[in-house]
Amino acid sequence: MIEFRGAGPAEFTERLETVIGIYTAAMNPPEDQITGRKTIMRNHATYPHFQCYFAEWRDQSPTGAGEAPRTVGFAYGFRGAPGQWWHDVVLRALTEQSGREVAAAWLGHAFELAEIHVHPHYQGKGIGRAMIRTLCAGRHERTAVLSTHDQPTAARHLYAGLGFRDLLTRFVFPGGYEEYAIAGRPLPLP
């Protein structure tokens, strides 16, 4: 059985090794990127209105009675604001492509879904979808925005199924080489 448990910035940073373990299993990044990713995630926990949920698996079988839950996924986000790297880069690119008014409508009061990951052994069970819904429930921002690899992945399918639409495609972040899609949708989620 899966349960979702909210965590604030302090608990999130305390559990950063668990978070990085799930991220690494799900994304398989190059080893030399792990330290930088940890720093980025630790910094994200300082952003305004940071919110995190852990997906925890509880074994309901008689042999699993009394076992501690196993963390199998996490999702977090925060209110985007000027001065945050992702926010500023995406705002500039969206302004150049679609104009200041469109960019402000999407990013002017946005909840940025920074990371959503489920351990591969638990993917395909609706955990990611449920985490996004839980994370976005009750948010006061006007929109939710995120970036994802610009490929026909399960994640792209999931986001589209939740009503996210592409704002930018084939987008390469400064210093990077991979193409991303920037997607958004109005809040609240249905």
MDTraj code that builds the backbone (N, CA, C; nanometers):
import mdtraj as md
import numpy as np

residues = "MET ILE GLU PHE ARG GLY ALA GLY PRO ALA GLU PHE THR GLU ARG LEU GLU THR VAL ILE GLY ILE TYR THR ALA ALA MET ASN PRO PRO GLU ASP GLN ILE THR GLY ARG LYS THR ILE MET ARG ASN HIS ALA THR TYR PRO HIS PHE GLN CYS TYR PHE ALA GLU TRP ARG ASP GLN SER PRO THR GLY ALA GLY GLU ALA PRO ARG THR VAL GLY PHE ALA TYR GLY PHE ARG GLY ALA PRO GLY GLN TRP TRP HIS ASP VAL VAL LEU ARG ALA LEU THR GLU GLN SER GLY ARG GLU VAL ALA ALA ALA TRP LEU GLY HIS ALA PHE GLU LEU ALA GLU ILE HIS VAL HIS PRO HIS TYR GLN GLY LYS GLY ILE GLY ARG ALA MET ILE ARG THR LEU CYS ALA GLY ARG HIS GLU ARG THR ALA VAL LEU SER THR HIS ASP GLN PRO THR ALA ALA ARG HIS LEU TYR ALA GLY LEU GLY PHE ARG ASP LEU LEU THR ARG PHE VAL PHE PRO GLY GLY TYR GLU GLU TYR ALA ILE ALA GLY ARG PRO LEU PRO LEU PRO".split()
xyz = np.array([
    [0.0844, -0.1180, 0.0000],
    [0.0000, 0.0000, 0.0000],
    [0.0894, 0.1249, 0.0000],
    [0.0521, 0.2245, -0.0782],
    [0.1276, 0.3495, -0.0860],
    [0.0597, 0.4558, -0.0010],
    [0.1404, 0.5280, 0.0753],
    [0.0933, 0.6436, 0.1511],
    [0.1806, 0.7621, 0.1131],
    [0.1208, 0.8806, 0.1131],
    [0.1951, 1.0027, 0.0848],
    [0.2088, 1.0818, 0.2137],
    [0.3315, 1.1226, 0.2409],
    [0.3581, 1.1966, 0.3634],
    [0.4312, 1.3254, 0.3294],
    [0.3752, 1.4363, 0.3757],
    [0.4366, 1.5652, 0.3518],
    [0.5621, 1.5836, 0.4364],
    [0.6546, 1.6611, 0.3834],
    [0.7785, 1.6915, 0.4549],
    [0.8167, 1.8357, 0.4253],
    [0.8617, 1.9036, 0.5269],
    [0.9089, 2.0404, 0.5104],
    [1.0555, 2.0433, 0.4715],
    [1.1119, 2.1619, 0.4584],
    [1.2514, 2.1760, 0.4154],
    [1.3515, 2.1014, 0.5041],
    [1.3327, 2.1044, 0.6362],
    [1.4297, 2.0401, 0.7253],
    [1.4326, 1.8889, 0.7048],
    [1.3160, 1.8260, 0.7028],
    [1.3131, 1.6813, 0.6825],
    [1.3620, 1.6447, 0.5432],
    [1.3255, 1.7240, 0.4441],
    [1.3718, 1.6976, 0.3082],
    [1.5250, 1.6940, 0.3042],
    [1.5905, 1.7923, 0.3625],
    [1.7374, 1.7954, 0.3581],
    [1.7968, 1.6836, 0.4438],
    [1.7310, 1.6467, 0.5514],
    [1.7788, 1.5341, 0.6322],
    [1.7736, 1.4036, 0.5528],
    [1.6780, 1.3913, 0.4630],
    [1.6575, 1.2679, 0.3859],
    [1.7151, 1.2783, 0.2447],
    [1.8079, 1.3710, 0.2255],
    [1.8622, 1.3954, 0.0919],
    [1.9307, 1.2722, 0.0321],
    [1.9932, 1.1883, 0.1121],
    [2.0571, 1.0671, 0.0581],
    [1.9517, 0.9722, -0.0004],
    [1.8378, 0.9591, 0.0679],
    [1.7283, 0.8768, 0.0161],
    [1.6754, 0.9364, -0.1135],
    [1.6562, 1.0677, -0.1138],
    [1.6071, 1.1391, -0.2323],
    [1.7015, 1.1168, -0.3505],
    [1.8311, 1.1340, -0.3270],
    [1.9296, 1.1170, -0.4342],
    [1.9318, 0.9720, -0.4826],
    [1.9138, 0.8771, -0.3924],
    [1.9088, 0.7365, -0.4325],
    [1.7940, 0.7087, -0.5284],
    [1.6760, 0.7630, -0.4991],
    [1.5600, 0.7452, -0.5865],
    [1.5822, 0.8193, -0.7189],
    [1.6308, 0.9420, -0.7112],
    [1.6596, 1.0207, -0.8313],
    [1.7564, 0.9447, -0.9227],
    [1.8626, 0.8900, -0.8651],
    [1.9646, 0.8193, -0.9421],
    [1.9073, 0.6934, -1.0066],
    [1.8273, 0.6181, -0.9312],
    [1.7659, 0.4970, -0.9866],
    [1.6708, 0.5317, -1.1004],
    [1.5959, 0.6403, -1.0855],
    [1.4962, 0.6783, -1.1858],
    [1.5579, 0.7434, -1.3094],
    [1.6598, 0.8254, -1.2899],
    [1.7127, 0.9063, -1.3997],
    [1.8453, 0.8553, -1.4579],
    [1.9179, 0.7742, -1.3815],
    [2.0469, 0.7215, -1.4245],
    [2.1399, 0.8318, -1.4771],
    [2.1624, 0.9375, -1.3956],
    [2.2484, 1.0465, -1.4424],
    [2.3957, 1.0059, -1.4379],
    [2.4801, 1.0770, -1.5107],
    [2.6240, 1.0513, -1.4990],
    [2.6695, 1.0745, -1.3542],
    [2.7597, 0.9917, -1.3084],
    [2.8076, 0.9976, -1.1692],
    [2.8573, 1.1377, -1.1318],
    [2.9215, 1.2060, -1.2253],
    [2.9787, 1.3372, -1.1927],
    [2.8730, 1.4465, -1.1744],
    [2.7461, 1.4156, -1.1979],
    [2.6397, 1.5149, -1.1779],
    [2.5708, 1.5031, -1.0415],
    [2.5966, 1.3948, -0.9684],
    [2.5244, 1.3694, -0.8437],
    [2.5513, 1.4766, -0.7387],
    [2.6760, 1.5144, -0.7186],
    [2.7091, 1.6150, -0.6169],
    [2.6405, 1.7472, -0.6480],
    [2.6432, 1.7887, -0.7739],
    [2.5771, 1.9127, -0.8128],
    [2.4263, 1.9051, -0.7936],
    [2.3666, 1.7901, -0.8235],
    [2.2221, 1.7723, -0.8063],
    [2.1853, 1.7830, -0.6589],
    [2.2670, 1.7261, -0.5711],
    [2.2416, 1.7367, -0.4261],
    [2.2418, 1.8829, -0.3820],
    [2.3379, 1.9588, -0.4316],
    [2.3466, 2.1001, -0.3961],
    [2.2242, 2.1753, -0.4452],
    [2.1820, 2.1478, -0.5675],
    [2.0631, 2.2126, -0.6236],
    [1.9403, 2.1796, -0.5396],
    [1.9224, 2.0525, -0.5052],
    [1.8056, 2.0119, -0.4269],
    [1.8078, 2.0750, -0.2878],
    [1.9240, 2.0783, -0.2250],
    [1.9348, 2.1411, -0.0931],
    [1.8964, 2.2896, -0.1023],
    [1.9401, 2.3551, -0.2086],
    [1.9074, 2.4956, -0.2291],
    [1.7578, 2.5148, -0.2548],
    [1.6968, 2.4240, -0.3302],
    [1.5530, 2.4335, -0.3573],
    [1.4716, 2.4358, -0.2280],
    [1.5173, 2.3640, -0.1273],
    [1.4439, 2.3576, -0.0005],
    [1.4377, 2.4930, 0.0704],
    [1.5181, 2.5882, 0.0262],
    [1.5164, 2.7224, 0.0864],
    [1.4210, 2.8171, 0.0135],
    [1.3634, 2.7737, -0.0976],
    [1.2782, 2.8607, -0.1773],
    [1.1421, 2.8811, -0.1110],
    [1.0740, 2.9921, -0.1462],
    [0.9463, 3.0223, -0.0828],
    [0.8394, 2.9163, -0.1105],
    [0.7656, 2.8833, -0.0080],
    [0.6524, 2.7906, -0.0174],
    [0.6944, 2.6524, -0.0679],
    [0.8145, 2.6083, -0.0285],
    [0.8636, 2.4750, -0.0623],
    [0.7699, 2.3707, -0.0027],
    [0.7382, 2.2691, -0.0826],
    [0.6508, 2.1613, -0.0367],
    [0.7001, 2.0307, -0.0967],
    [0.7062, 1.9261, -0.0148],
    [0.7537, 1.7959, -0.0601],
    [0.6599, 1.6870, -0.0097],
    [0.6456, 1.5827, -0.0896],
    [0.5754, 1.4613, -0.0468],
    [0.6619, 1.3415, -0.0793],
    [0.6656, 1.2488, 0.0156],
    [0.7315, 1.1205, -0.0041],
    [0.6246, 1.0153, -0.0268],
    [0.6484, 0.9259, -0.1217],
    [0.5618, 0.8098, -0.1427],
    [0.6247, 0.6951, -0.0655],
    [0.5493, 0.6395, 0.0282],
    [0.6019, 0.5332, 0.1134],
    [0.5202, 0.4064, 0.0957],
    [0.5905, 0.2977, 0.0704],
    [0.5291, 0.1674, 0.0495],
    [0.5255, 0.0934, 0.1822],
    [0.4058, 0.0518, 0.2219],
    [0.3889, -0.0303, 0.3426],
    [0.3495, -0.1701, 0.2988],
    [0.4280, -0.2662, 0.3393],
    [0.3987, -0.4056, 0.3081],
    [0.2798, -0.4493, 0.3930],
    [0.1720, -0.4893, 0.3277],
    [0.0494, -0.5291, 0.3972],
    [0.0402, -0.6797, 0.4187],
    [0.1413, -0.7524, 0.3726],
    [0.1361, -0.8978, 0.3891],
    [0.1632, -0.9344, 0.5346],
    [0.1182, -1.0518, 0.5778],
    [0.1433, -1.0947, 0.7162],
    [0.2925, -1.0998, 0.7490],
    [0.3771, -1.1313, 0.6492],
    [0.5212, -1.1372, 0.6763],
    [0.5835, -0.9990, 0.6869],
    [0.5141, -0.8971, 0.6357],
    [0.5670, -0.7606, 0.6407],
    [0.5172, -0.6801, 0.7587],
    [0.4367, -0.7420, 0.8439],
    [0.3794, -0.6704, 0.9586],
    [0.4900, -0.6132, 1.0460],
    [0.4742, -0.4891, 1.0816],
    [0.5698, -0.4239, 1.1705],
    [0.6907, -0.3638, 1.1015],
    [0.7053, -0.3864, 0.9713],
    [0.8182, -0.3278, 0.8996],
    [0.7957, -0.1788, 0.8784],
    [0.9050, -0.1034, 0.8811],
    [0.8974, 0.0401, 0.8536],
    [0.8648, 0.0598, 0.7055],
    [0.7930, 0.1674, 0.6721],
    [0.7629, 0.1922, 0.5302],
    [0.8915, 0.2204, 0.4520],
    [0.8899, 0.1844, 0.3254],
    [1.0032, 0.2064, 0.2364],
    [0.9693, 0.3242, 0.1454],
    [1.0564, 0.4228, 0.1390],
    [1.0347, 0.5388, 0.0521],
    [1.0648, 0.4978, -0.0918],
    [0.9648, 0.5123, -0.1791],
    [0.9789, 0.4678, -0.3180],
    [0.9643, 0.5824, -0.4181],
    [0.9337, 0.7019, -0.3700],
    [0.9205, 0.8157, -0.4598],
    [0.9172, 0.9453, -0.3826],
    [0.9358, 1.0539, -0.4532],
    [0.9247, 1.1864, -0.3924],
    [0.8887, 1.2865, -0.5008],
    [0.8260, 1.3927, -0.4585],
    [0.7942, 1.5030, -0.5483],
    [0.8007, 1.6310, -0.4667],
    [0.8561, 1.7352, -0.5263],
    [0.8574, 1.8630, -0.4555],
    [0.8499, 1.9796, -0.5525],
    [0.8107, 2.0917, -0.4966],
    [0.8024, 2.2143, -0.5741],
    [0.8004, 2.3337, -0.4815],
    [0.7878, 2.4514, -0.5407],
    [0.7932, 2.5763, -0.4657],
    [0.7392, 2.6867, -0.5551],
    [0.7152, 2.8009, -0.4970],
    [0.6710, 2.9151, -0.5763],
    [0.7900, 2.9733, -0.6514],
    [0.7746, 2.9847, -0.7826],
    [0.8800, 3.0442, -0.8634],
    [0.8879, 3.1940, -0.8395],
    [1.0098, 3.2463, -0.8445],
    [1.0299, 3.3884, -0.8183],
    [1.1539, 3.4379, -0.8913],
    [1.1563, 3.5676, -0.9242],
    [1.2770, 3.6245, -0.9849],
    [1.3975, 3.5986, -0.8945],
    [1.5113, 3.5699, -0.9598],
    [1.6327, 3.5386, -0.8857],
    [1.6586, 3.3891, -0.8759],
    [1.5592, 3.3074, -0.9082],
    [1.5787, 3.1627, -0.9134],
    [1.6223, 3.1270, -1.0558],
    [1.7260, 3.0485, -1.0676],
    [1.7874, 3.0224, -1.1969],
    [1.6876, 2.9697, -1.2991],
    [1.6169, 2.8595, -1.2684],
    [1.5236, 2.7999, -1.3634],
    [1.4170, 2.9011, -1.4033],
    [1.3603, 2.9678, -1.3048],
    [1.2549, 3.0663, -1.3299],
    [1.3035, 3.1744, -1.4268],
    [1.4211, 3.2298, -1.3984],
    [1.4720, 3.3399, -1.4807],
    [1.5042, 3.2949, -1.6230],
    [1.5652, 3.1783, -1.6383],
    [1.6018, 3.1275, -1.7708],
    [1.4765, 3.0999, -1.8535],
    [1.3785, 3.0330, -1.7933],
    [1.2565, 2.9986, -1.8659],
    [1.1743, 3.1239, -1.8956],
    [1.1651, 3.2156, -1.8013],
    [1.0919, 3.3403, -1.8243],
    [1.1504, 3.4166, -1.9434],
    [1.2820, 3.4247, -1.9487],
    [1.3478, 3.4959, -2.0594],
    [1.3178, 3.4268, -2.1932],
    [1.3296, 3.2941, -2.1975],
    [1.3050, 3.2211, -2.3229],
    [1.1587, 3.2296, -2.3651],
    [1.0676, 3.2180, -2.2698],
    [0.9250, 3.2251, -2.3038],
    [0.8871, 3.3666, -2.3479],
    [0.9472, 3.4673, -2.2873],
    [0.9236, 3.6062, -2.3288],
    [0.9707, 3.6263, -2.4727],
    [1.0900, 3.5739, -2.5045],
    [1.1434, 3.5886, -2.6403],
    [1.0544, 3.5189, -2.7427],
    [0.9998, 3.4020, -2.7062],
    [0.9189, 3.3261, -2.8019],
    [0.7756, 3.3756, -2.8111],
    [0.7129, 3.4072, -2.6975],
    [0.5685, 3.4326, -2.6955],
    [0.5281, 3.5707, -2.6464],
    [0.6233, 3.6496, -2.6008],
    [0.5930, 3.7839, -2.5538],
    [0.5824, 3.7921, -2.4021],
    [0.5977, 3.9130, -2.3530],
    [0.6000, 3.9394, -2.2089],
    [0.4688, 3.9023, -2.1405],
    [0.3566, 3.9298, -2.2058],
    [0.2260, 3.9034, -2.1447],
    [0.2031, 3.7531, -2.1237],
    [0.2350, 3.6732, -2.2250],
    [0.2189, 3.5279, -2.2150],
    [0.3129, 3.4725, -2.1078],
    [0.4379, 3.5172, -2.1100],
    [0.5353, 3.4688, -2.0114],
    [0.4907, 3.5036, -1.8695],
    [0.4416, 3.6245, -1.8500],
    [0.3952, 3.6655, -1.7171],
    [0.2721, 3.5856, -1.6740],
    [0.1850, 3.5539, -1.7679],
    [0.0660, 3.4755, -1.7339],
    [0.1045, 3.3368, -1.6832],
    [0.2056, 3.2768, -1.7440],
    [0.2464, 3.1421, -1.7035],
    [0.3390, 3.1417, -1.5828],
    [0.4302, 3.2374, -1.5748],
    [0.5336, 3.2324, -1.4709],
    [0.5213, 3.3401, -1.3640],
    [0.4243, 3.4311, -1.3790],
    [0.4104, 3.5409, -1.2847],
    [0.3684, 3.4994, -1.1445],
    [0.2965, 3.3902, -1.1320],
    [0.2536, 3.3397, -1.0005],
    [0.2401, 3.1883, -1.0142],
    [0.3575, 3.1232, -1.0322],
    [0.3594, 2.9813, -1.0681],
    [0.4143, 2.8939, -0.9563],
    [0.3611, 2.7734, -0.9499],
    [0.4150, 2.6675, -0.8660],
    [0.5052, 2.5850, -0.9564],
    [0.6332, 2.5812, -0.9244],
    [0.7288, 2.5088, -1.0064],
    [0.7464, 2.3677, -0.9515],
    [0.7051, 2.2702, -1.0301],
    [0.7245, 2.1297, -0.9950],
    [0.8683, 2.0952, -1.0315],
    [0.9549, 2.0952, -0.9318],
    [1.0980, 2.0821, -0.9582],
    [1.1417, 1.9381, -0.9834],
    [1.0953, 1.8456, -0.9011],
    [1.1360, 1.7059, -0.9144],
    [1.0180, 1.6152, -0.8831],
    [0.9991, 1.5137, -0.9659],
    [0.8965, 1.4114, -0.9459],
    [0.9603, 1.2801, -0.9891],
    [0.9880, 1.1923, -0.8930],
    [1.0575, 1.0680, -0.9278],
    [1.0020, 0.9514, -0.8476],
    [0.9904, 0.8387, -0.9152],
    [0.9473, 0.7138, -0.8538],
    [1.0535, 0.6095, -0.8867],
    [1.0921, 0.5304, -0.7867],
    [1.1896, 0.4249, -0.8100],
    [1.1376, 0.3340, -0.9215],
    [1.2252, 0.2911, -1.0132],
    [1.1797, 0.2107, -1.1276],
    [1.0982, 0.0868, -1.0902],
    [1.1257, 0.0235, -0.9778],
    [1.0496, -0.0960, -0.9377],
    [0.9036, -0.0645, -0.9056],
    [0.8710, 0.0632, -0.8862],
    [0.7354, 0.1028, -0.8478],
    [0.6682, 0.1900, -0.9531],
    [0.7339, 0.2107, -1.0663],
    [0.6753, 0.2925, -1.1723],
    [0.5616, 0.2178, -1.2400],
    [0.4709, 0.2929, -1.3025],
    [0.3600, 0.2338, -1.3747],
    [0.2440, 0.1929, -1.2855],
    [0.2443, 0.2383, -1.1607],
    [0.1393, 0.2032, -1.0651],
    [0.0537, 0.3236, -1.0250],
    [0.0719, 0.4367, -1.0942],
    [-0.0063, 0.5565, -1.0637],
    [0.0510, 0.6411, -0.9512],
    [0.1698, 0.6077, -0.9034],
    [0.2288, 0.6807, -0.7909],
    [0.2669, 0.8229, -0.8316],
    [0.3298, 0.8383, -0.9477],
    [0.3699, 0.9713, -0.9937],
    [0.2500, 1.0627, -1.0107],
    [0.1461, 1.0129, -1.0742],
    [0.0228, 1.0905, -1.0946],
    [-0.0359, 1.1326, -0.9601],
    [-0.0442, 1.0383, -0.8665],
    [-0.1016, 1.0687, -0.7346],
    [-0.0146, 1.1684, -0.6588],
    [0.1179, 1.1590, -0.6726],
    [0.2054, 1.2552, -0.6044],
    [0.1850, 1.3956, -0.6595],
    [0.1724, 1.4077, -0.7918],
    [0.1514, 1.5399, -0.8521],
    [0.0193, 1.5987, -0.8031],
    [-0.0852, 1.5182, -0.8036],
    [-0.2159, 1.5666, -0.7561],
    [-0.2083, 1.6099, -0.6097],
    [-0.1418, 1.5297, -0.5275],
    [-0.1275, 1.5621, -0.3853],
    [-0.0460, 1.6893, -0.3675],
    [0.0629, 1.7009, -0.4410],
    [0.1506, 1.8171, -0.4302],
    [0.0800, 1.9454, -0.4731],
    [-0.0032, 1.9374, -0.5753],
    [-0.0703, 2.0566, -0.6287],
    [-0.2005, 2.0910, -0.5562],
    [-0.2524, 1.9990, -0.4764],
    [-0.3806, 2.0234, -0.4083],
    [-0.3685, 2.1416, -0.3121],
    [-0.4633, 2.2323, -0.3238],
    [-0.4688, 2.3454, -0.2319],
    [-0.3664, 2.4556, -0.2563],
    [-0.2916, 2.4476, -0.3640],
    [-0.1935, 2.5532, -0.3931],
    [-0.2672, 2.6813, -0.4331],
    [-0.2061, 2.7941, -0.4011],
    [-0.2683, 2.9232, -0.4304],
    [-0.2118, 2.9900, -0.5553],
    [-0.1100, 2.9274, -0.6162],
    [-0.0542, 2.9841, -0.7384],
    [-0.1540, 2.9700, -0.8526],
    [-0.1336, 3.0487, -0.9562],
    [-0.2221, 3.0507, -1.0726],
    [-0.1946, 2.9332, -1.1674],
    [-0.0677, 2.8933, -1.1780],
    [-0.0287, 2.7891, -1.2723],
    [0.0705, 2.6932, -1.2067],
    [0.0867, 2.5775, -1.2705],
    [0.1935, 2.4833, -1.2360],
    [0.2794, 2.4679, -1.3612],
    [0.4116, 2.4704, -1.3444],
    [0.5039, 2.4599, -1.4570],
    [0.6140, 2.3597, -1.4230],
    [0.6719, 2.3018, -1.5277],
    [0.7790, 2.2039, -1.5077],
    [0.8596, 2.1905, -1.6346],
    [0.9730, 2.1222, -1.6231],
    [1.0512, 2.0864, -1.7408],
    [1.0712, 1.9359, -1.7409],
    [1.0769, 1.8796, -1.8611],
    [1.0962, 1.7358, -1.8773],
    [1.1683, 1.7122, -2.0084],
    [1.2347, 1.5979, -2.0199],
    [1.3035, 1.5678, -2.1449],
    [1.2044, 1.5736, -2.2609],
    [1.2473, 1.6362, -2.3687],
    [1.1610, 1.6521, -2.4862],
    [1.1706, 1.5272, -2.5736],
    [1.1133, 1.4199, -2.5212],
    [1.1086, 1.2907, -2.5882],
    [0.9746, 1.2267, -2.5541],
    [0.9323, 1.1288, -2.6300],
    [0.8041, 1.0623, -2.6001],
    [0.8192, 0.9629, -2.4838],
    [0.8380, 1.0149, -2.3644],
    [0.8604, 0.9324, -2.2452],
    [0.7304, 0.9120, -2.1683],
    [0.7362, 0.8225, -2.0715],
    [0.6219, 0.8016, -1.9821],
    [0.5900, 0.9302, -1.9062],
    [0.6929, 1.0054, -1.8694],
    [0.6703, 1.1317, -1.7975],
    [0.5934, 1.2311, -1.8839],
    [0.6320, 1.2445, -2.0107],
    [0.5596, 1.3363, -2.1004],
    [0.4134, 1.2945, -2.1131],
    [0.3900, 1.1648, -2.1240],
    [0.2540, 1.1128, -2.1334],
    [0.1761, 1.1435, -2.0051],
    [0.2398, 1.1244, -1.8913],
    [0.1762, 1.1534, -1.7625],
    [0.1365, 1.3005, -1.7535],
    [0.2286, 1.3895, -1.7850],
    [0.1995, 1.5333, -1.7746],
    [0.0874, 1.5740, -1.8699],
    [0.0914, 1.5226, -1.9916],
    [-0.0155, 1.5543, -2.0873],
    [-0.1498, 1.5040, -2.0352],
    [-0.1502, 1.3867, -1.9744],
    [-0.2733, 1.3309, -1.9186],
    [-0.3295, 1.4135, -1.8042],
    [-0.2440, 1.4911, -1.7400],
    [-0.2873, 1.5803, -1.6321],
    [-0.3192, 1.7207, -1.6837],
    [-0.3119, 1.7390, -1.8145],
    [-0.3497, 1.8674, -1.8732],
    [-0.2366, 1.9658, -1.8929],
    [-0.1123, 1.9233, -1.8740],
    [0.0006, 2.0131, -1.9012],
    [0.0176, 2.0244, -2.0519],
    [0.0449, 2.1459, -2.0972],
    [0.0687, 2.1662, -2.2398],
    [0.2065, 2.2283, -2.2588],
    [0.2639, 2.2029, -2.3742],
    [0.3978, 2.2534, -2.4025],
    [0.3961, 2.4052, -2.4162],
    [0.4879, 2.4697, -2.3456],
    [0.5090, 2.6140, -2.3590],
    [0.6329, 2.6401, -2.4443],
    [0.7347, 2.5555, -2.4272],
    [0.8573, 2.5596, -2.5068],
    [0.8960, 2.4155, -2.5377],
    [0.9468, 2.3912, -2.6556],
    [0.9975, 2.2584, -2.6896],
    [1.1384, 2.2725, -2.7449],
    [1.2094, 2.1607, -2.7446],
    [1.3483, 2.1570, -2.7922],
    [1.4319, 2.2645, -2.7240],
    [1.4027, 2.2882, -2.5977],
    [1.4708, 2.3924, -2.5205],
    [1.5958, 2.3345, -2.4555],
    [1.7077, 2.4019, -2.4743],
    [1.8350, 2.3602, -2.4141],
    [1.8734, 2.4651, -2.3101],
    [1.8884, 2.4191, -2.1858],
    [1.9275, 2.5113, -2.0789],
    [2.0714, 2.5571, -2.0994],
    [2.1055, 2.6792, -2.0565],
    [2.2430, 2.7288, -2.0707],
    [2.3425, 2.6305, -2.0098],
    [2.4467, 2.6004, -2.0853],
    [2.5498, 2.5075, -2.0389],
    [2.5143, 2.3615, -2.0598],
    [2.3932, 2.3338, -2.1095],
    [2.3500, 2.1958, -2.1288],
    [2.3531, 2.1558, -2.2746],
    [2.3061, 2.0359, -2.3001],
    [2.3007, 1.9858, -2.4374],
    [2.1708, 1.9088, -2.4640],
    [2.1030, 1.8637, -2.3590],
    [1.9803, 1.7872, -2.3773],
    [1.8633, 1.8808, -2.4057],
    [1.7699, 1.8322, -2.4875],
    [1.6519, 1.9119, -2.5190],
    [1.5408, 1.8832, -2.4185],
    [1.4774, 1.9902, -2.3722],
    [1.3690, 1.9812, -2.2755],
    [1.2426, 2.0449, -2.3320],
    [1.1311, 2.0025, -2.2761],
    [1.0036, 2.0699, -2.2983],
    [0.9700, 2.1393, -2.1674],
    [0.9242, 2.2628, -2.1776],
    [0.8716, 2.3358, -2.0626],
    [0.7201, 2.3276, -2.0774],
    [0.6543, 2.2773, -1.9748],
    [0.5102, 2.2563, -1.9830],
    [0.4419, 2.3265, -1.8667],
    [0.3149, 2.3611, -1.8869],
    [0.2389, 2.4271, -1.7819],
    [0.0916, 2.3966, -1.7933],
    [0.0212, 2.4237, -1.6857],
    [-0.1255, 2.4119, -1.6839],
    [-0.1783, 2.5023, -1.5732],
    [-0.3000, 2.5513, -1.5921],
    [-0.3603, 2.6323, -1.4863],
    [-0.3886, 2.5448, -1.3631],
    [-0.3870, 2.6076, -1.2475],
    [-0.4283, 2.5405, -1.1234],
    [-0.5678, 2.5888, -1.0901],
    [-0.6474, 2.5108, -1.0203],
    [-0.6136, 2.3811, -0.9617],
    [-0.6226, 2.2687, -1.0640],
    [-0.5591, 2.1555, -1.0274],
    [-0.5766, 2.0338, -1.1069],
    [-0.7188, 1.9835, -1.0853],
    [-0.7773, 1.9189, -1.1867],
    [-0.9137, 1.8653, -1.1663],
    [-0.9130, 1.7490, -1.0690],
])
top = md.Topology()
chain = top.add_chain()
for i, resn in enumerate(residues, 1):
    res = top.add_residue(resn, chain, resSeq=i)
    for name in ("N", "CA", "C"):
        top.add_atom(name, md.element.get_by_symbol(name[0]), res)
traj = md.Trajectory(xyz[None], top)
